[in-house]
Amino acid sequence: MTLPASNAPLPALKTRKALKTLSPGDLLEVHCTDPLSAIDIPALIQETGDKVEITERTQAHIVFLIEKANPAKAAATLRE
């Protein structure tokens, strides 16, 4: 999913919406240009219990590779 020129909170909101359509184990690659997404998306992932597999940051963009968690495992992780 590419989110060029989207400013906060749109990258996090669109990422949340996209994650809801995935099955556990699926991967979502998110490309952002907003520097605040480096804070917002990891905070979202912590809240949802999913997992950021890879984060790549350059001066022009930030890429996140996110794995959709199993709901039972995510709930257990959030309780810890």
C-alpha positions in Angstrom: 0.0 0.0 0.0 1.5 3.3 -1.0 0.5 6.5 0.9 2.3 9.3 -0.9 1.7 12.8 0.4 -0.7 11.5 3.1 -0.2 13.4 6.4 -1.0 12.2 9.9 -3.2 10.6 10.9 -4.1 9.2 7.5 -1.3 6.7 7.1 -2.1 5.0 10.4 -5.9 5.1 9.7 -5.5 3.6 6.3 -3.0 1.0 7.7 -5.6 0.0 10.4 -8.3 -0.4 7.8 -6.1 -2.5 5.5 -5.0 -4.8 8.4 -8.7 -5.6 9.2 -9.0 -7.2 5.8 -6.0 -9.6 6.3 -5.8 -13.1 7.7 -3.3 -14.1 10.4 0.2 -14.5 8.9 -0.5 -12.2 5.9 2.0 -9.4 5.2 1.2 -5.7 4.5 3.8 -3.5 3.0 3.2 0.2 3.7 5.1 3.0 2.0 4.8 6.5 3.6 6.2 9.9 3.0 5.0 11.5 6.3 7.8 11.6 8.9 5.2 11.2 11.7 4.3 7.8 10.4 7.5 6.6 11.9 5.8 7.2 15.3 2.1 6.6 14.4 2.4 3.2 12.7 4.5 1.5 15.3 2.1 2.9 18.0 -0.8 1.4 16.0 0.9 -2.0 15.7 1.6 -2.0 19.4 -2.2 -1.3 20.0 -3.4 -4.0 17.5 -0.9 -6.7 18.5 0.4 -7.2 15.0 4.1 -7.3 14.2 6.4 -4.9 12.3 8.8 -7.3 10.5 10.9 -4.7 8.8 11.2 -0.9 8.8 13.2 0.9 6.2 13.7 4.6 6.3 15.3 6.9 3.7 15.1 10.7 3.4 12.2 10.4 0.9 10.1 7.6 2.5 9.4 5.0 5.2 8.5 1.4 4.5 6.9 -0.9 7.0 6.4 -4.6 6.5 3.7 -5.7 8.9 2.6 -9.2 9.7 -1.0 -9.7 10.7 -1.1 -11.5 14.1 -3.3 -14.3 15.2 -6.0 -12.7 17.3 -5.5 -15.1 20.2 -1.8 -14.5 20.2 -2.3 -10.7 19.9 -4.6 -10.6 22.9 -2.1 -12.6 25.0 0.7 -10.2 24.0 -1.4 -7.2 24.9 -2.1 -8.6 28.4 1.6 -9.0 29.2 
